[in-house]
Amino acid sequence: MAETDPKSVQDLTNVVQTLLQQMQDKFQTMSDQIIGRNILSTRIDDLEKNIADLMTQAGVEEIEAAPEKAKEGQGS
């Protein structure tokens, strides 16, 4: 029985090492996805801010507000 113990220990060690490697790979993949989403989210936020700034500079907000004021004036 002493001869099978080292093999059993080695098999168990291999299984544990394989499981730990799989867990590490999964955590790394999840971490990469989270980091990627944060970067993408930041880029989208920056893009939305830039669009809003351009619309303000172009006076688009004032143009959109003008028809609402015209509708209010017609109802009176």
N, C-alpha and C positions, 0 to 999 in steps of 0.2 A: 504494500500500500504506500510505502514511502516513495516508491518510484513514480506513482501517479500524482502525488501531491505537487511536485514542481511543475508538471505539465498543466494541472488544474490551475495553479497559481498563475502560470504564464498565460493560459487561455483567458482567465478572468482579467488579468492586466491588459491584455489586448482588447477585450470587449470594452473595458472602462476607458481606455485610451481612445478607441473609436467613437464611443458615445461623447466623450469630452470634446473631441475634434468636431463632431457634427454639431454639438451645441455652440461651440465657438464660431463655426461657420454661419450658423443661423443668426446668432447675435450680431455678427459682423454685417450680414446682409440687412438685417433690420436697422442697424445703426446707419448704414449707408443710405437706406431709404429715408430715414428720418432726416438726416442731414440734407439730402437732396430735396426733400419737400420744404425744409426751412429755407433753403437757398431759393427755390422756385417761388415760394410764398413772398419772400423779400423782394424778388425781382418783379413779381406781379404788383405788389404794393407800390413799388417805385414807379412802375409803368402807369398805374392808375393816377398817382400823384402828378406825374408829368403830363398826362392827358388833361387832368383837371386844370393844371397851370396853363396849358396851351389854350384850352377852352376859355379860360378867364381872360387871357391876353387877346384872344380873338373876339371877345365880347359875346360869346355864344350864350352865356348865362343871361345876359341882358336881353338878347333876342328871344330866348325862351320865355322870359318873364313878360315881355311885351304883349304877346297874344293873350296871356291870362289877364292882364290889365285891361285889354280891349274887351274881353268877354265881360269883365266886371262892369265896365262902362256901358255896355249894351243892356245889361239887366236893369239898370236904374231908370 
